[in-house]
Amino acid sequence: MNSLPEIEAAIMQLSEGEMRDLSNWLQEYLNDAWDKQIETDTKLGQLDRLIQRAKADIKANRVKPLDEILNNP
């Protein structure tokens, strides 16, 4: 099973519980990949500019509480 169509066909044969388990596994896999990418980017200094900008915005009081942003779409 090497191609996407083959994988999709196999997924269609799964029970609801197996599909849920696969979904949970895939989400964990993607979360781990994201964490590794952030760690790599941090070590390479690729986030330094964004961190400095955030610190400057906080110092200049150009930020809003997250609750305010989430509750006012």
N, CA, C and O atoms as CSV, one atom per row, in Angstrom:
chain,resi,resn,atom,element,x,y,z
A,1,MET,N,N,0.852,-1.173,0.000
A,1,MET,CA,C,0.000,0.000,0.000
A,1,MET,C,C,0.896,1.234,0.000
A,1,MET,O,O,1.405,1.647,1.042
A,2,ASN,N,N,1.082,1.814,-1.179
A,2,ASN,CA,C,2.012,2.934,-1.303
A,2,ASN,C,C,1.376,4.206,-1.819
A,2,ASN,O,O,1.936,5.288,-1.642
A,3,SER,N,N,0.240,4.105,-2.443
A,3,SER,CA,C,-0.331,5.310,-3.048
A,3,SER,C,C,-1.492,5.837,-2.217
A,3,SER,O,O,-2.127,5.102,-1.461
A,4,LEU,N,N,-1.744,7.099,-2.375
A,4,LEU,CA,C,-2.839,7.727,-1.654
A,4,LEU,C,C,-4.181,7.056,-1.946
A,4,LEU,O,O,-4.942,6.815,-1.009
A,5,PRO,N,N,-4.504,6.744,-3.201
A,5,PRO,CA,C,-5.771,6.054,-3.450
A,5,PRO,C,C,-5.878,4.709,-2.714
A,5,PRO,O,O,-6.957,4.334,-2.254
A,6,GLU,N,N,-4.756,3.990,-2.607
A,6,GLU,CA,C,-4.775,2.724,-1.881
A,6,GLU,C,C,-5.024,2.956,-0.386
A,6,GLU,O,O,-5.779,2.220,0.249
A,7,ILE,N,N,-4.391,3.970,0.155
A,7,ILE,CA,C,-4.580,4.293,1.569
A,7,ILE,C,C,-6.018,4.730,1.818
A,7,ILE,O,O,-6.636,4.304,2.794
A,8,GLU,N,N,-6.551,5.577,0.943
A,8,GLU,CA,C,-7.944,6.020,1.081
A,8,GLU,C,C,-8.898,4.833,1.029
A,8,GLU,O,O,-9.849,4.771,1.809
A,9,ALA,N,N,-8.658,3.894,0.126
A,9,ALA,CA,C,-9.517,2.718,0.008
A,9,ALA,C,C,-9.452,1.874,1.276
A,9,ALA,O,O,-10.467,1.351,1.736
A,10,ALA,N,N,-8.252,1.746,1.837
A,10,ALA,CA,C,-8.109,0.974,3.068
A,10,ALA,C,C,-8.834,1.656,4.225
A,10,ALA,O,O,-9.459,0.987,5.048
A,11,ILE,N,N,-8.754,2.963,4.290
A,11,ILE,CA,C,-9.437,3.711,5.351
A,11,ILE,C,C,-10.939,3.507,5.265
A,11,ILE,O,O,-11.619,3.391,6.285
A,12,MET,N,N,-11.447,3.466,4.056
A,12,MET,CA,C,-12.893,3.284,3.869
A,12,MET,C,C,-13.368,1.925,4.401
A,12,MET,O,O,-14.557,1.739,4.659
A,13,GLN,N,N,-12.450,0.993,4.561
A,13,GLN,CA,C,-12.805,-0.340,5.056
A,13,GLN,C,C,-12.773,-0.428,6.581
A,13,GLN,O,O,-13.175,-1.444,7.146
A,14,LEU,N,N,-12.309,0.603,7.241
A,14,LEU,CA,C,-12.196,0.593,8.694
A,14,LEU,C,C,-13.555,0.732,9.361
A,14,LEU,O,O,-14.476,1.338,8.813
A,15,SER,N,N,-13.662,0.163,10.548
A,15,SER,CA,C,-14.870,0.365,11.351
A,15,SER,C,C,-14.850,1.786,11.906
A,15,SER,O,O,-13.836,2.480,11.824
A,16,GLU,N,N,-15.960,2.205,12.462
A,16,GLU,CA,C,-16.036,3.561,13.028
A,16,GLU,C,C,-15.003,3.734,14.141
A,16,GLU,O,O,-14.348,4.773,14.225
A,17,GLY,N,N,-14.857,2.726,14.988
A,17,GLY,CA,C,-13.889,2.800,16.076
A,17,GLY,C,C,-12.467,2.857,15.566
A,17,GLY,O,O,-11.648,3.618,16.081
A,18,GLU,N,N,-12.167,2.053,14.554
A,18,GLU,CA,C,-10.828,2.068,13.969
A,18,GLU,C,C,-10.542,3.406,13.302
A,18,GLU,O,O,-9.418,3.905,13.351
A,19,MET,N,N,-11.557,3.980,12.683
A,19,MET,CA,C,-11.381,5.281,12.040
A,19,MET,C,C,-11.113,6.360,13.089
A,19,MET,O,O,-10.292,7.253,12.878
A,20,ARG,N,N,-11.809,6.268,14.209
A,20,ARG,CA,C,-11.588,7.217,15.299
A,20,ARG,C,C,-10.166,7.070,15.845
A,20,ARG,O,O,-9.488,8.063,16.113
A,21,ASP,N,N,-9.722,5.817,16.007
A,21,ASP,CA,C,-8.362,5.572,16.480
A,21,ASP,C,C,-7.337,6.130,15.487
A,21,ASP,O,O,-6.345,6.740,15.886
A,22,LEU,N,N,-7.582,5.918,14.205
A,22,LEU,CA,C,-6.687,6.440,13.175
A,22,LEU,C,C,-6.645,7.966,13.225
A,22,LEU,O,O,-5.578,8.571,13.119
A,23,SER,N,N,-7.803,8.573,13.386
A,23,SER,CA,C,-7.880,10.032,13.460
A,23,SER,C,C,-7.088,10.554,14.651
A,23,SER,O,O,-6.359,11.539,14.532
A,24,ASN,N,N,-7.230,9.897,15.794
A,24,ASN,CA,C,-6.475,10.311,16.991
A,24,ASN,C,C,-4.984,10.148,16.769
A,24,ASN,O,O,-4.199,11.024,17.131
A,25,TRP,N,N,-4.585,9.014,16.166
A,25,TRP,CA,C,-3.171,8.778,15.895
A,25,TRP,C,C,-2.623,9.845,14.947
A,25,TRP,O,O,-1.539,10.383,15.172
A,26,LEU,N,N,-3.374,10.145,13.892
A,26,LEU,CA,C,-2.921,11.125,12.912
A,26,LEU,C,C,-2.787,12.503,13.547
A,26,LEU,O,O,-1.836,13.226,13.252
A,27,GLN,N,N,-3.726,12.879,14.416
A,27,GLN,CA,C,-3.640,14.181,15.075
A,27,GLN,C,C,-2.409,14.253,15.966
A,27,GLN,O,O,-1.719,15.272,15.988
A,28,GLU,N,N,-2.126,13.183,16.701
A,28,GLU,CA,C,-0.932,13.151,17.543
A,28,GLU,C,C,0.333,13.237,16.687
A,28,GLU,O,O,1.283,13.930,17.051
A,29,TYR,N,N,0.345,12.542,15.563
A,29,TYR,CA,C,1.486,12.567,14.648
A,29,TYR,C,C,1.714,13.992,14.137
A,29,TYR,O,O,2.846,14.475,14.120
A,30,LEU,N,N,0.638,14.658,13.723
A,30,LEU,CA,C,0.752,16.024,13.226
A,30,LEU,C,C,1.185,16.989,14.327
A,30,LEU,O,O,1.973,17.902,14.081
A,31,ASN,N,N,0.673,16.790,15.533
A,31,ASN,CA,C,1.083,17.633,16.658
A,31,ASN,C,C,2.570,17.481,16.938
A,31,ASN,O,O,3.269,18.469,17.164
A,32,ASP,N,N,3.055,16.237,16.924
A,32,ASP,CA,C,4.477,15.986,17.150
A,32,ASP,C,C,5.329,16.627,16.051
A,32,ASP,O,O,6.370,17.221,16.332
A,33,ALA,N,N,4.883,16.505,14.812
A,33,ALA,CA,C,5.617,17.106,13.689
A,33,ALA,C,C,5.677,18.621,13.848
A,33,ALA,O,O,6.713,19.236,13.598
A,34,TRP,N,N,4.565,19.219,14.262
A,34,TRP,CA,C,4.511,20.671,14.479
A,34,TRP,C,C,5.491,21.077,15.585
A,34,TRP,O,O,6.239,22.043,15.438
A,35,ASP,N,N,5.476,20.324,16.695
A,35,ASP,CA,C,6.381,20.627,17.802
A,35,ASP,C,C,7.839,20.554,17.359
A,35,ASP,O,O,8.643,21.414,17.719
A,36,LYS,N,N,8.182,19.531,16.579
A,36,LYS,CA,C,9.557,19.388,16.084
A,36,LYS,C,C,9.923,20.546,15.163
A,36,LYS,O,O,11.052,21.035,15.209
A,37,GLN,N,N,8.988,20.990,14.328
A,37,GLN,CA,C,9.259,22.103,13.419
A,37,GLN,C,C,9.488,23.398,14.200
A,37,GLN,O,O,10.404,24.158,13.885
A,38,ILE,N,N,8.659,23.651,15.215
A,38,ILE,CA,C,8.827,24.847,16.052
A,38,ILE,C,C,10.173,24.797,16.772
A,38,ILE,O,O,10.870,25.807,16.862
A,39,GLU,N,N,10.537,23.617,17.287
A,39,GLU,CA,C,11.816,23.457,17.968
A,39,GLU,C,C,12.981,23.742,17.012
A,39,GLU,O,O,13.928,24.439,17.377
A,40,THR,N,N,12.911,23.213,15.812
A,40,THR,CA,C,13.952,23.449,14.814
A,40,THR,C,C,14.028,24.921,14.443
A,40,THR,O,O,15.113,25.501,14.401
A,41,ASP,N,N,12.873,25.526,14.173
A,41,ASP,CA,C,12.843,26.946,13.808
A,41,ASP,C,C,13.410,27.816,14.926
A,41,ASP,O,O,14.113,28.792,14.667
A,42,THR,N,N,13.100,27.456,16.170
A,42,THR,CA,C,13.608,28.208,17.312
A,42,THR,C,C,15.124,28.110,17.391
A,42,THR,O,O,15.810,29.118,17.562
A,43,LYS,N,N,15.648,26.880,17.266
A,43,LYS,CA,C,17.099,26.689,17.324
A,43,LYS,C,C,17.814,27.432,16.210
A,43,LYS,O,O,18.937,27.900,16.399
A,44,LEU,N,N,17.176,27.546,15.047
A,44,LEU,CA,C,17.791,28.234,13.906
A,44,LEU,C,C,17.594,29.748,13.949
A,44,LEU,O,O,18.100,30.471,13.091
A,45,GLY,N,N,16.852,30.224,14.959
A,45,GLY,CA,C,16.637,31.660,15.092
A,45,GLY,C,C,15.579,32.220,14.163
A,45,GLY,O,O,15.465,33.435,14.006
A,46,GLN,N,N,14.804,31.341,13.547
A,46,GLN,CA,C,13.818,31.810,12.577
A,46,GLN,C,C,12.603,32.479,13.225
A,46,GLN,O,O,11.783,33.090,12.540
A,47,LEU,N,N,12.497,32.357,14.540
A,47,LEU,CA,C,11.373,33.005,15.230
A,47,LEU,C,C,11.802,34.263,15.980
A,47,LEU,O,O,10.975,34.968,16.558
A,48,ASP,N,N,13.096,34.532,15.963
A,48,ASP,CA,C,13.621,35.667,16.733
A,48,ASP,C,C,12.953,36.994,16.367
A,48,ASP,O,O,12.610,37.783,17.248
A,49,ARG,N,N,12.770,37.235,15.079
A,49,ARG,CA,C,12.158,38.495,14.638
A,49,ARG,C,C,10.733,38.612,15.173
A,49,ARG,O,O,10.324,39.684,15.619
A,50,LEU,N,N,9.983,37.528,15.133
A,50,LEU,CA,C,8.604,37.563,15.619
A,50,LEU,C,C,8.553,37.748,17.130
A,50,LEU,O,O,7.693,38.462,17.646
A,51,ILE,N,N,9.473,37.107,17.832
A,51,ILE,CA,C,9.529,37.253,19.286
A,51,ILE,C,C,9.855,38.696,19.657
A,51,ILE,O,O,9.224,39.261,20.550
A,52,GLN,N,N,10.835,39.297,18.980
A,52,GLN,CA,C,11.204,40.688,19.266
A,52,GLN,C,C,10.041,41.638,18.971
A,52,GLN,O,O,9.803,42.590,19.713
A,53,ARG,N,N,9.324,41.368,17.885
A,53,ARG,CA,C,8.172,42.210,17.545
A,53,ARG,C,C,7.080,42.094,18.616
A,53,ARG,O,O,6.473,43.092,19.003
A,54,ALA,N,N,6.840,40.880,19.083
A,54,ALA,CA,C,5.831,40.680,20.131
A,54,ALA,C,C,6.243,41.393,21.406
A,54,ALA,O,O,5.414,42.030,22.055
A,55,LYS,N,N,7.502,41.296,21.768
A,55,LYS,CA,C,7.979,41.986,22.975
A,55,LYS,C,C,7.835,43.497,22.835
A,55,LYS,O,O,7.446,44.175,23.786
A,56,ALA,N,N,8.145,44.022,21.660
A,56,ALA,CA,C,8.008,45.460,21.425
A,56,ALA,C,C,6.542,45.881,21.503
A,56,ALA,O,O,6.229,46.930,22.067
A,57,ASP,N,N,5.645,45.076,20.943
A,57,ASP,CA,C,4.216,45.386,21.009
A,57,ASP,C,C,3.717,45.377,22.451
A,57,ASP,O,O,2.913,46.226,22.837
A,58,ILE,N,N,4.189,44.424,23.241
A,58,ILE,CA,C,3.786,44.363,24.652
A,58,ILE,C,C,4.303,45.596,25.387
A,58,ILE,O,O,3.568,46.225,26.148
A,59,LYS,N,N,5.562,45.936,25.160
A,59,LYS,CA,C,6.163,47.096,25.830
A,59,LYS,C,C,5.440,48.385,25.462
A,59,LYS,O,O,5.280,49.268,26.305
A,60,ALA,N,N,5.003,48.500,24.212
A,60,ALA,CA,C,4.313,49.709,23.744
A,60,ALA,C,C,2.802,49.641,23.997
A,60,ALA,O,O,2.056,50.521,23.567
A,61,ASN,N,N,2.360,48.595,24.694
A,61,ASN,CA,C,0.944,48.411,25.023
A,61,ASN,C,C,0.066,48.339,23.766
A,61,ASN,O,O,-1.047,48.865,23.748
A,62,ARG,N,N,0.574,47.689,22.727
A,62,ARG,CA,C,-0.187,47.503,21.495
A,62,ARG,C,C,-0.789,46.092,21.426
A,62,ARG,O,O,-0.839,45.476,20.361
A,63,VAL,N,N,-1.235,45.607,22.561
A,63,VAL,CA,C,-1.818,44.265,22.621
A,63,VAL,C,C,-3.172,44.327,23.303
A,63,VAL,O,O,-3.473,45.265,24.040
A,64,LYS,N,N,-3.977,43.314,23.044
A,64,LYS,CA,C,-5.283,43.187,23.673
A,64,LYS,C,C,-5.332,41.840,24.380
A,64,LYS,O,O,-4.648,40.900,23.975
A,65,PRO,N,N,-6.126,41.742,25.422
A,65,PRO,CA,C,-6.296,40.437,26.064
A,65,PRO,C,C,-6.892,39.431,25.078
A,65,PRO,O,O,-7.762,39.782,24.281
A,66,LEU,N,N,-6.436,38.208,25.130
A,66,LEU,CA,C,-6.893,37.182,24.202
A,66,LEU,C,C,-8.418,37.000,24.280
A,66,LEU,O,O,-9.073,36.813,23.255
A,67,ASP,N,N,-8.979,37.054,25.494
A,67,ASP,CA,C,-10.431,36.910,25.645
A,67,ASP,C,C,-11.179,37.996,24.856
A,67,ASP,O,O,-12.229,37.729,24.273
A,68,GLU,N,N,-10.645,39.189,24.841
A,68,GLU,CA,C,-11.279,40.285,24.118
A,68,GLU,C,C,-11.280,40.002,22.605
A,68,GLU,O,O,-12.264,40.273,21.918
A,69,ILE,N,N,-10.204,39.473,22.117
A,69,ILE,CA,C,-10.108,39.170,20.694
A,69,ILE,C,C,-11.041,38.013,20.328
A,69,ILE,O,O,-11.741,38.066,19.317
A,70,LEU,N,N,-11.043,36.970,21.157
A,70,LEU,CA,C,-11.859,35.780,20.864
A,70,LEU,C,C,-13.351,36.059,20.967
A,70,LEU,O,O,-14.151,35.450,20.257
A,71,ASN,N,N,-13.723,36.971,21.844
A,71,ASN,CA,C,-15.142,37.236,22.059
A,71,ASN,C,C,-15.697,38.344,21.170
A,71,ASN,O,O,-16.888,38.648,21.242
A,72,ASN,N,N,-14.860,38.951,20.335
A,72,ASN,CA,C,-15.295,40.014,19.427
A,72,ASN,C,C,-14.832,39.700,18.005
A,72,ASN,O,O,-13.863,40.279,17.514
A,73,PRO,N,N,-15.531,38.782,17.357
A,73,PRO,CA,C,-15.101,38.387,15.990
A,73,PRO,C,C,-15.199,39.514,14.979
A,73,PRO,O,O,-14.873,39.323,13.808
